[in-house]
Amino acid sequence: MIYTDNTYIYIPMGVFAASAEKHVFTREAAYIDIILMAEESEGMITSSVEILSKRWGWSYNRTHMFIKRLSNKGFCDVSLHSGDVVIIVKGQPHRMV
């Protein structure tokens, strides 16, 4: 589980509205998407940079750099295996700033 103290967060729908109109996720929406995907899979996501790029409407490089940034900030552990990326989300969600 991502939340260790059963905390709920309120996310206004406006956060997703801009992304839905452009079919491009913001960094914040992609971050929330990772949290939700990890929640469904007990903290570990197995995907590829290409799949996440298409899902978020981003370029390969932007997606790769975003995942690397999350890892550098300590949000997750990332490992690459033959084109696949494994993201293991650690602890509570952190602030993106």
Secondary structure, 3 states (H helix, E strand, C coil): CCCCCCCCCCCCCHHHHHHHHHCCCCHHHHHHHHHHHHHHCCCEEEEEHHHHHHHHCCCHHHHHHHHHHHHHCCCEEEEEECCEEEEEECCCCCCCC
